[in-house]
C-alpha cells in the first residue's frame, strides 16, 4: 500500500510539473507573438486561467486568457496600459508547436490613448493635462487672430464617443485678458472631434473614461485573431 501511494504521489508530481511547464510554454508563445504583432517594446504578461492546463491544451480550447502590457503600437499610434481578457480561445496544441493560429471567441479589453494624441488636435500652445484631482483640463496661451491678441485659457473637458469618433467639449471656460464676449469664440476654438485610432486587437469601442495621462477606451470583439496571419 505504501509503495502504491509513493508511486501515485510521484505520478501526480510529474503531472503537475508537466502542467506547469506546458502552461508556461503556451503563455510565453502567446506573449512573444502578441509583442511582435502589436509593436510592444517587451513581451506582455499573459496568464492562461483554469486549474489545469493540459486538459485545455489537449482539447484545443481555453476558457480565459488575460493579456496585459504597458504599451503597444498599432498603425503608428501608441497605446498605454493595454488590458485584454479573451474567452473561448481556440488554440490547438499542434498549432502552438508549429505555426500558431489562435482565435478568441470573445475578447474585451481597454487601452489608454495618451493626451499627447489629443493635444495634436488643439490650437498651438494649448494642451490637455490632468489637474490635482485627476480631472482633465485644457490649458495654455491661445492666440485669437480676429482680435489680434492672445490670452491664457483654462477649462474643464467633457468627452463623448460616437462610433469611432471622439468628441472633446470644453466646459467652464476661463479666459485671461481677453474681453468676456470672446468666451464663445474661445469655446469653439477649443472644441474638436477626432477619429479614435484602431484599438489593439481591432476592438470595437464600447466606452471611454478620462484617466491620468489620457483617455481609457474600452472595446469588445468576437472571433478575434490573437496570433497568426490575421492578428492585429
Secondary structure, 3 states (H helix, E strand, C coil): CHHHHHHHHHHHHHHHHHHHHHHHHHHHHHHHHHHHHCCCCCCCEEEECCCCCHHHHHHCEEEEEEEEEEEEEECCEEEEEEEEEEEEEECCHHHHHCCCCEEEEEEEEEEEEEHHHHHCCCCCCEEEEECCCCCEEEEEEEEEHHHCEEEEEEEEEEEEEECCEEEEEEEEEEECCCCHHHHHHHHHHHCEEEECCCCHHHCEEEEEEEECCEEEEEEEEEEEEEECCCCC
